[in-house]
Amino acid sequence: MTATLAAGDAIGNYIEMLRAAFSPRHEIAIFADLGTREIPFLPSYAYVARPGDILWFHYSIYSENFACLRGRGPDFKILDFHGVCPPELYAEDEQDLKRLAARAIEALPQMREVFDLCLVHSDYSESVLRRAGYERIVKTPLAIGNALAEAKEQPFLAEHLSRLEYLLFVGRVVAQKDILGMIELFDQIRRRRPELKLWIVGNRQASVQYQGQIQELLARLGIKRHVGFAGRLANPSLLKPFFKYARLFVTLSKWETFCVPVVEAMGFGVPTVTTERTCLPEIMGGTGLLADRDNLDGAAEQVATLLADEKRHEDLRRRCIERAPSFREEQMAAVLRDVEDRHFPRQDKP
């Protein structure tokens, strides 16, 4: 059960991996409030709880599907907690999303008696649930799947990108991700490495106001031609070369509970530059660079120094490749099988 279902995004890919992990032993149905034709689903209002059912609820923002959480029922309810973005991190023209995020945060403590089991994917997420009074919590890894690694990269893109030295961001182009701060950091780095480029890959439709602020900043800094926007790339063949040939992945996000693109970059041996203000240092596990958001000049010097130090860069690449298998789909499936054996109600076992 999810609010929105779309192929190619983190939740959509995760749900497909959950289906693959459990379908050999269970009958699976996917419910959502909104979705696309790419992944078949049933409307959330069609869900009817029955004895022996397991309701796997993806919690990230308030939506119509909260109607399924009106107390304990005959089903076994799992909270898969992806965190709720703080309302203040939305742009001013995203008032509806601010309201829904606030409602989800307000509802969280009230739901602690509804769920039979909670899944989290970072220590930060666990701390949020603990503060809200939740107790039966299991930490499980998120996986990046195999589609990106196994895709045949688009030849033209691969040839073009392999000739560039560039930094990469993949994700929603929204205020929460601090795209403005990342562009300011890139500008500082470019002053030290003039040939450097920045590629921003992701959906830009959330906030017209924020997109305007991005364009104003690029114009003011005079770096429009050095920053490319590729839009949302759900096709792995198109996305793969962006990751494969990047020198560094960069995100100065103000809030995260996991961040799949960081792990995807790790799988290609691409170190991440980020800050200590989210859970990303935990996810990275020493495979990247931590910079000070409040000292962009110093952060730019750190990044430029890393780019010039091939030995250190290669060491971080090696660490990325060594850590990436921890987030493989097979690893996640094994952990989930253990969760099933230990926590699911006995009548649901084969």
JOHUBEL-V696450 format. One record per helix or strand of 3 or more residues. SS is the DSSP state (A for helix, B for strand). FROM is the first residue (numbers start at 1). TO is the last residue. If there is no record, write none. Layout:
BEGIN
ss=SS from=FROM to=TO
ss=SS from=FROM to=TO
END
This chain:
BEGIN
ss=B from=2 to=5
ss=A from=10 to=22
ss=B from=31 to=35
ss=A from=44 to=46
ss=B from=54 to=59
ss=A from=64 to=68
ss=B from=76 to=81
ss=A from=87 to=89
ss=A from=95 to=111
ss=B from=117 to=120
ss=A from=123 to=131
ss=B from=137 to=139
ss=A from=147 to=150
ss=A from=155 to=162
ss=B from=166 to=170
ss=A from=175 to=177
ss=A from=179 to=190
ss=B from=197 to=201
ss=A from=208 to=221
ss=A from=224 to=226
ss=B from=227 to=231
ss=A from=236 to=244
ss=B from=248 to=250
ss=A from=260 to=267
ss=B from=272 to=274
ss=A from=280 to=284
ss=A from=296 to=308
ss=A from=310 to=327
ss=A from=329 to=343
ss=A from=346 to=348
END
